[in-house]
Amino acid sequence: MTGTVDEKAAQTAQSEVDATSGFEKKSPHGNLTTLAQAAATEHAITPAQAVRTYWRAFAWCLFINMGALLWGYDSQVGGGLLSVSSFRRDFGSLIDQQYVLAASWQSAFNSISSIGGMAGAFSLGYISELFGRRGAVAVACFVSIVGILIQFLTPAHKNGMLLAGKLINGFSLGMYVSCAGSYCAEVSPLALRGITTASVNLWIDLGQFMSNGVIRGTGNRTDAYAYRLPFALQWIFPVILLAGLPFAPESPWWLVRKGRIDDARKVITRLGGPTIDADMQLQQIQDTVELEDTYAASARYIDCFRGVNLRRTIVAMMVFVLQQGAGVVFVLGFSTYFFELAGFADTNAFNLGIGVTAIGIVGNLLTFYTVDKFGRRFIFFWGMLACTTVLLLIGFISISHSQNARWTVAAFTIIYNFIYQTGIGPLGYVIFAEVSSAKLRSKTVALGIWVNSLSGMVVNIVVPYLVNPDEANLGGYVGFIFGGLAFAGTIWAWYFIPETKDRTVDELDVLFEEHVPARQFATHNLFRSNSPSN
């Protein structure tokens, strides 16, 4: 996507076009003149200018990202309901005069959505190519409504039925998040791509915040609606999405691949208004599609693991492995536990947990500025390093069992959340959406969410055994384990996370095809390195 061609953009475009005249004589990539013109135009537009010109694209990306809110809501509501007395009564067993949920069933309840999410993400690669990005979101909405209905109608002690509802809903959640990243990367202009893809994580944070607030408001009820209302409120969002989808623009990249050129031109004009050069944007998409077709004739899941696409797929998956390795489940998932150790009453500890989530939202909003100011690689690397530092500090401070040490650990959970939500949290969703080729984006993004679900599920199962007093009872010492993992992840990020800021889709294609090291993505001159003099 490009914006209005002003004088600066035109001058820059001409210089890059001149550079490509020699490039085309040697390059196997075909005629790149239009791509150079489009890239120069995109590079000349600031995020503020892009918001003014492409406000429709910006708004529709935020709308489609609403589905990610349900991912965050579901991830928090499960743990919250386990503390609701009427939920334990209706799905637990009476042991020693109190209702207890079996540990094995708790594990299943907390992980079943991730299993569904893995299946949903994998299916997106087929569904979105068949029905388009809008169609995939619509399918996710209908599946979500069914899954929520099953959870809402589950009678007491029908634990299997409740798990089935969460599994079905989890399928839709994997589709929501995968499709959000693909849609934003394909509808946004270059200057807004970082902001819109980062907003996927913002919606997840908002879902977690909303979930905590709902549990806080309904958890004291003594009837079944103490847990049915939190389930029912999820219906709001798929209904809103279904109401808006008929008016949402389809991805012009998908339309071009389907041969619907006139429809793609109409969408481009609609997204940017009458002042943009829609023909140049359309030609840019067509030329990029042709460029990628010269690299690979097919677009199957197996192609994500062939040639240079293997490198791109590994990066898309590893950003989520690194998130889990950086201890997000340990620190944020057990923040209430650390607050209670610091001496806060249960209710106050829960309220502080809500406050921590709110701080994360503020941090994510800050990313809207930093993601284009400092770049993806810079923020992700330093975010990993900062998380490593905080994790090791939590481990060392936990050696002392004084009250001051407990207060300090509780404070560091707040600091960690701010660091995470301004760094690797949102940047993971930016990088994994940008690093894939346009041809394989829906499948690469799906694989990223698949790994996200898998790694999150594994860590959610393992961490309680490390922390809980009746198991390993390591408490804050777990900071050493995740601190070590995060340090290793920081080193990996330095060598393998590329800088995708200010790079168009076709430029990224060429950078990967030329095997440019990740550390040189920001500075590598595509045209100079391929000029006849070289």
N, C-alpha and C positions, 0 to 999 in steps of 0.2 A: 504494500500500500504506500502511496506517496501523497504529498500535499501540493499546494500551489507552487508553481515554478517561479520563484522570485529571481532578482538579478544575481544574488549571491549563488543561488542554486544553479542557475544557468551557467555561470562562469566555472563553477566547480565541475558541473557535468561535462562541459566542453573539454576541460583538462583531462578528465578521466576517459572521455571518449577518444581523445587524441592518443592517450596511453594504450587504449585497447586496440588501436589500429594495427600495432605490431603484435599484440597479444593474440589476435585472431589468426595471424598467419601461422603461429606455432601451436596454438591451443587446440585440444581435442574437444573443447566445450562448445564450439559453434560460434555464432555471431553474438557478441556480448555488448554491442553498441547500445541497444535499448536498455539492457540491464545496467550498464554504467550510468546512463542518463537517469534512470529511476533511482539507483542507489545514491547518486549525488544529490538528487532532490530530497530524498528521505533524510540524508545526513544533515541537510541544511535546516531542518525543522526542529524546533525545540519542543519539549513536552507541553509547555504552556500553549504554544501555537497549535500544537496537534489537538489539544483538548478543545480549543475554540473551533477549529475546522472540522474535527472528527468527533464532535460531542455525541453524535448519534451512535457511532461505533463504540465509544467509551461507555455510554449508557447501556447498550445492548450486551456488552461484555459483562458488566456488573449484574445485569439481570440474569444471564445464563449462569453466572457463578453462584447464584442463590442456591442451587442444588448442593453446593459444597457445604452450606450451612448445616444441612441434615447429616453430613458426615461427622462434623464436629459435635452436633447435638447427640447423635447416637453414641459416639465414643464416650461421652460424659454421663449420659442418662443411665447407662447400665450400672456403673459404679455407684451413682447416687441412689438408685432404687434399692440397692442391696442394704442400705441403711434405713429404709422406710419400714416401720414395724408392720403395717398391714400387708406389705409385699412379702415379708418374711413369714407372716402368718399364713398367707394364701398359697405360698409355693415352697414352704419349708416344712420341717417336722418338729414336733414338740419334744424337746430333750431337756430334762432337769428343769421343768417348768418355764422354759423359754423356747421360742421358735428359732430354729437354726436351719440355714441353707447349707446343703451338702457342699463340701469344697469342690468336688468333681463337677457338680452342676453349676457352681459359680464360675468355674473355669470355662465351661461350655457356654454359659450365658455371656461372658465377657469376650469370647473369641469367635462365636458363631457368625457375628456380623463381618468380621475380617475374612472368614472363609467365603461368605457370600460376596464380599467386595472383590476378592480375587477372581471369582468366576465372572462377576459383572464387568470388571475391567478387561478381562480377556475377551469377553463377547463383544465389547465395544469395537474392537478392530474390524469385526465383520458387520455389525449393525450400522455403524456410522458410515461405512463405505456403501452400504446398501440403501439406507434411508436418508443419509445426510446428517449433519451435526444437529439440526433441529429435530429431525426424526428420532435420533438416538435419545435426545433429552425427553421427548414425548414418551418413548418406550419406558425410559427410567421412571417417569412420573406415574404411569399406570402400574408398573411393578411395585413402586413404593406405596401407592394407595392400597394395593392388595395386602402387602406385608404389614402395613400399619393397622389395617382392619383386623387382620388375624390376631395381632397383639392386643388390640383393644377389646376384642370379643372373647379372649381366652378365659375360660372359667377357672376358678380356684383349683389348684393341684393338677392342672393339665399342663405340666411343665414342658412336655414334648411339643405341644401346640404352640406355646410361647416361643420356644426355640425355633420352630419352623417359621413363625412370623418374622423373627429377627434375621433368619437366614435369607428369606425372600427380600426383606427390606435391605439387607446388606448387599444383595446383588445390585439393587438400584443405586446404592451409594457409590459402589465402584464405578458405575457408569457415569454418575453425576460428575465426580471429580475428574475422571479421565476426559470426559467431553468438554468440561470447562476449560482445561488447559489447551486442548486442541483448538477450540473455538476462538479463544482470546489470541492465540498465536497467528491465526489465519484471518481474523477480522480486523485486528488492530494495526495501525500504521507502526512503523519501526519505533518512533518516538514514544508511543504509548504501550508497546509490547511488554516492557518490564513492569509497568504499573498494573496493567490488567491481569497479567499472569500472577503477579504477587498478590492481587486481591483475592485469588482463590484461597490462600491461607487466611486472609482477613475474614472471609465468610466462615471458614472453619472455626476461627477464634470466636466469632459472634455466636455460632451455634453452641459452642461450649459454654459461653457466658449465659446464653439464654437457657440452656439446660440446667445450669446451677441455680439460676433464679427461679425456674419452674419448680424444681425439687424443693427449694427453700419455701415456696409458697404453698405447695400441696402436700408436702411430706408429713405434716402433722395431722392430716385427716385420718380417720379410723376406718373408713370404708374402702371399697375397691377403687374408687376414683382417685385415691392418693397416688396410684400408679397408672390408672387408665387415662387420666387427664394428660400426664406427660406424654403418653403414647399418642393420644388424639390430637394434640397441638401440632404434631408433625404434618398433619393433613393440610395445614394452611399453605405450605410452600409448594407441593406438587400441584395444588389447585391453581395457585397464582401463576406458576410456570405454564400450565396448560392453557390458561386464559390468555397469556401473552405470546405464546409460541406462534400462533398464526400470523402475528404481525412482525415477528423477529426476522431479520435477514439471514439467509443461508450463507454459509461460507463460500466466497467467490472461488476459492481454490477447488473446493469439491465440485462446484458447478462447471468449472473449466475442464476438470478431469472427466466429467460426464458429457462433455461436448455441448453444454448449454451456454454458449458464449454470450448470446444476447441477454440471458438472465443474469450472467455474471456482471456484464456491463451495467445493467440496471441497479444491481446491488451495490457496486462500487460507487456509482453516482449518488445513490441514496445515503450511503455511509458518510461520504465526504462533502456532499452538497455540490452546487453547480460550478464552484470556482476551481475544482480540481481537474487534473488532466486524466480523465477516466480511461481514455484510449491507451495512454502510456502505462497506467497501472495494469490494465488488462493484458497488454503486450508483455509486461514484466512477468505476470503470472504464467502466461502461455510459454514464454521463453524459458522460464525456470522449470516448468513441467517438462518441456522438451529436453532441457539440460539434464534433468534427473533421469529421464528415460534413456539417455545415452549411457548412464552408469549402470542401470539395472532395468530389465524389461518387465519384471514382475514386482508385486508388492504384497508378499506373503509374510507371515510371521518368521519363517525361516530366513527370509532376506534381511531381517534385523540383525542376524548373527553372521552375515557374510560380508567380506571385504571391509571397507571403511565404516560401514553401518554397524559393525560389531563394536567399534570404538564409541560410536555415538550412543548405542544402546547401553553399553556399560556405564557411561557417564549418567544417562537418564535414570538408571537403576541405582547407582551408587550414591547419588545425592540423598536418597531416602534411607539407605543403609547407614550412611554417615549420621543422619539425623538421629536414628535409634542408637547408634554407637556413641553419640554424644550425650546420652543419658536423659533424654527428654522425659521418658516414662518414669525413670527413677526420681528425678527432681520434682517435676510438676505433678506426676501421678501421686506422689507421696508428700506433697506440700502440706496438706492438712495434718498428716502424721507428724511432720516436723514442727508445725505450729502447736500441736498438742504437747509435744515434748518440751516446747518452750514455756509451757504453763498456761496456755489459753484453754478456756473451756471448750467443749465440743462445738457448741453453737458459734462461738467467736472464731474458732479455728476454721469452721466451714465458711463463715463470712469472709475471713481473710483469704481463703481459697478463691472466692468469687472476685475479691479485689485483685489477686494475682492475675486472674484471667483478664480483667479490665486493663491492667498495665500492659499485658500482651497485645491487646487491641491498639493501644496508643503506640506501642513499638512498631506494630505492623503498618500503621498509618505513616509513621516516620519513614518507613522503607519506600513509600511512594516518591519521596524526594531523593533518598540516597541511592536507589537502584540505578538511576541514570547519572547521578553525580559521580559516584565512585566505581560503578561497574559491578558485574555479577561475581567475577572471580575474586576481586579484592574483598568484597563484603563476606563472601562465603568462607574464604580462607581465614580472615581475621575473626570471623564469628566462631569458627571451629576452634581457633586458638584461645579465644576468650572463654568459651565453654569448657575447654580443657583445664584452664587455670582455675575456674570456679569449682569444677568437680574435684580437683586435687586439693583445693583449700577446704572444701567440705570434708574430705577424707581426713586431712590433718587436724582440723578443728575438732572432729569427732573423737579424736584420741582423748581429749579432755571431756569429762562428764559433768562439768560445772554448769550452772544455770546460764552463765554468760556465754559459754560455748554453744549451748542450745539456742540461745537468742541469736547468736551470730550465724549459725547454720540456717535458722529460719529466715534471716535477712538475706542470706545468699541465695535462697530459693527465689526470692523476689528479683534479685539482681540477675540471676540466671535466666529467668523468664523474659526479662526485658532484652537481654542480649540475644537470646534464641529467637525471639519474635522480631527483632530488627535485623537478624542475620540469616542463619541457615534455615529457619522455619519457612519464611516466604520465598527465599532465594531458591530453595529446592524446587518449588513449583515454577519458578521462572526458567531455571536452567533446563529442567527436563522437557519443557514445552518448546524451548528454542533450539536445543541441540540436535533434534531429530530432523531428518529430511522431510520436505513437504509430502513426498510420496508415501513415506512410511510413518508420518506423524501419529496418526490415530493408533497404530499398532505399537510404536515405540512408547508413546504416552501410556497406553494400556499396560505395557510391561512394567513401566515405572510404578504405576499404582499397584500392580500385582505384587511387586517386591515390597512396596510400602506396606501393604496389608500383611504380607507374610512376615516381614521383619518386626512389625509392630505386634503381631500376634505372639511371636516367639518371645519377645522381650516382656510382654505383659504376663506371660506364663512364668518366666524365669525370675523376674525381679521380686515378686512376693516371697519366693523361697529364699532369696538372699537377705531380704529386709526383715521379715516377720520374726517375732520373738520365739515362736514355736518351731522355727526352721533354722536357718544358718545364723539368724540374729546378728547380721553384720551392721545393720543400721546405717549410719553415715559413712562407715568404712567402704560401702559400695562405691563411694565416690572415687576411690583408688582404681577400682575395676573399670568404671566407665571413663575415668580420666586417662587411663592407659589406652583404652580403645579410641578415645577422641584424639589423643596425641598421634596415634598411628593414622587415623583418618585425616588429620591436619596435614601430615606429610603427603598422603595420597592426593589430597586436594591440590596441593602446591604443584604436583607434577602432572595431574591429569584433568583438572577442571579448566576448561577454556573460557576465554572472555568472549561472550556473545553480544555484549553491548555494542550498538552502532554497526552491527553486521546484518545485512539483508540475508534472506534465505539463500539466494544464489551465491553470495559471498561465502557463507558458511559451507555450502556444498563444495566450493572450490578449495577452501582451506582444509577441509577434511580429506578431499581427494588428493591434495598435494602433501598430505601427512605432516602438516605444519605442527610443531610442538605446541602444547596447550599454553605454555608461557609466552608464546609469540603471536597468539591470535590477535591481540590488540594492536600490534605494531607492524605486522607483516603486510607488505605492499603487494597486492595481488598482481597488479599490472606491471610493475617494475621487474618483479621476479620472473616474468614471462615475456619480457620484451626481447626483440631479436638480438640485442647486444649481449644477452645472457645465453 
